[in-house]
Amino acid sequence: MSAPDLSALRSRYDLSAVAEARLRELLALLSADEFAPTTVRVPERVRDDHIADALVALELEVVRSARTLVDVGSGAGVPGLPLAIALPEARVTLIEANGRKCDFLRRAVEQLALANVTILPSRAEEVAQAAREGWDIVTARALAPLAVVAEYAAPLLRVGGVLVAWRGQREPEVEAEADGAAKVLGLSAQIVRHVEPYPGASHRHLHLMSKVSPTPSRFPRRPGVARKRPLGSG
């Protein structure tokens, strides 16, 4: 079976030949590695639903110009690994608490020779205790409700940094809760950008929140509390 063509993505985002080759290797890993933590295996779907969906964040100037980026709940390394490939000058950190998933991420980083990637086998709340307000960009994809993602992200972001959260169809109640959480966490209200990572993609949105003031010292709360008692929900 021939590999899916990535030239359209290379052209769309003005990527280097080296980046295209690494994206092709990552696509092969996600498609064929039996331990890759994804249910998406058909190469064309991996290209669209993982690679293209991650790279769509390059439409944002704040992402293209970031010097430091942290991907929370990185899982199979999406969007963190494609963005690390596309932004070789940026320092990219992948936070993942699951040991099996971390093992895959380590293999991928080694095989792709990504010197700009660090893997932290931990939870976001624990990382924020040790490295507070240290990143320009926090990314999160298919992780948790927006209010919970905002609480994970805020303590990690420097003032002026931006949370970029991948979401599907818009949910007004969920967005309202997230805006309520943002007020507590030192984040701005959401800017929602509709995106089309590949032809025919529907209901794809990037939700952006900027860090406008320091996050209160009581955050992050203990691991698990954000999910049990989300901010902005009552």
Long-range contacts (C-beta under 8 A, 24 or more apart in sequence): 1-43, 3-27, 3-28, 3-43, 4-43, 4-44, 4-46, 4-47, 6-47, 6-51, 9-47, 9-51, 9-52, 9-55, 12-55, 13-55, 13-58, 13-86, 15-86, 18-88, 19-85, 19-86, 19-88, 22-85, 22-112, 22-113, 22-114, 23-51, 23-82, 23-85, 23-86, 25-111, 25-112, 26-51, 26-77, 26-81, 26-82, 26-85, 26-108, 26-112, 27-51, 29-107, 29-108, 29-111, 30-76, 33-104, 33-107, 35-100, 35-103, 35-104, 36-76, 36-104, 37-75, 37-76, 37-98, 37-100, 37-101, 37-104, 38-75, 38-76, 38-78, 47-198, 48-197, 48-198, 48-201, 50-76, 50-78, 50-82, 51-78, 51-82, 52-197, 52-198, 53-78, 53-79, 53-141, 53-166, 53-197, 53-198, 53-201, 53-204, 54-78, 54-79, 54-80, 54-81, 54-82, 54-83, 54-141, 55-79, 55-82, 55-83, 55-86, 55-197, 56-195, 56-196, 56-197, 56-204, 56-206, 57-83, 57-139, 57-164, 57-206, 58-83, 58-86, 59-193, 59-195, 60-162, 60-164, 60-193, 60-206, 60-208, 62-136, 62-137, 62-162, 62-164, 62-208, 63-87, 63-137, 63-162, 63-164, 66-90, 66-136, 66-137, 67-91, 67-136, 68-92, 68-93, 68-134, 68-135, 68-136, 68-137, 69-93, 69-135, 69-136, 69-137, 69-138, 69-139, 70-94, 70-95, 70-127, 70-134, 70-135, 70-137, 70-138, 70-139, 70-156, 71-95, 71-138, 71-139, 71-140, 71-141, 72-124, 72-138, 72-139, 72-140, 72-143, 72-149, 72-152, 72-153, 72-156, 73-97, 73-124, 73-140, 73-141, 73-143, 73-144, 73-152, 74-101, 74-105, 74-119, 75-101, 75-142, 76-101, 76-104, 77-104, 77-105, 77-108, 78-141, 79-139, 79-141, 79-166, 80-117, 80-139, 81-105, 81-108, 81-109, 81-112, 81-114, 81-117, 83-139, 84-114, 84-116, 84-117, 85-112, 85-114, 87-116, 88-116, 89-116, 90-116, 91-116, 91-118, 92-116, 92-117, 92-118, 93-117, 93-118, 93-119, 93-120, 93-135, 94-118, 94-119, 94-120, 95-120, 95-122, 95-123, 95-124, 95-127, 96-120, 96-121, 97-121, 97-122, 97-123, 123-223, 124-152, 124-153, 124-156, 124-220, 125-152, 125-155, 125-220, 125-221, 125-222, 125-223, 125-226, 126-223, 127-156, 128-152, 128-155, 128-156, 128-219, 128-220, 129-220, 131-156, 132-156, 133-157, 133-158, 133-159, 133-161, 133-211, 133-214, 133-215, 134-158, 135-161, 136-160, 136-161, 136-162, 137-161, 137-162, 137-163, 137-164, 138-162, 138-163, 138-164, 139-164, 139-165, 139-166, 140-164, 140-165, 140-166, 141-165, 141-166, 142-166, 144-226, 144-227, 145-174, 145-177, 145-178, 145-230, 146-174, 146-175, 146-177, 146-178, 146-181, 146-190, 146-207, 147-174, 147-177, 147-178, 147-180, 147-181, 147-226, 147-230, 147-231, 147-232, 147-233, 148-226, 148-227, 148-230, 149-178, 150-178, 150-181, 150-182, 150-185, 150-187, 150-209, 150-231, 151-181, 151-185, 151-219, 151-220, 151-221, 151-226, 151-230, 151-231, 152-220, 152-226, 153-187, 153-209, 154-185, 154-186, 154-187, 154-211, 154-215, 154-219, 155-215, 155-219, 155-220, 157-187, 157-211, 157-215, 158-211, 159-186, 159-211, 159-212, 159-213, 159-214, 160-210, 160-211, 161-210, 161-211, 162-208, 162-209, 162-210, 162-211, 163-187, 163-207, 163-208, 163-209, 163-210, 163-211, 164-206, 164-207, 164-208, 165-206, 165-207, 165-208, 165-209, 166-204, 166-205, 166-206, 167-205, 167-206, 167-207, 168-203, 168-204, 168-205, 169-203, 170-203, 170-205, 175-207, 176-232, 177-230, 177-231, 177-232, 177-233, 178-207, 178-209, 178-232, 179-232, 180-231, 180-232, 180-233, 181-230, 181-231, 181-232, 182-209, 182-232, 183-232, 184-216, 184-231, 184-232, 185-215, 185-216, 185-219, 185-231, 186-211, 186-212, 186-213, 186-214, 186-215, 186-216, 187-211, 187-212, 188-212
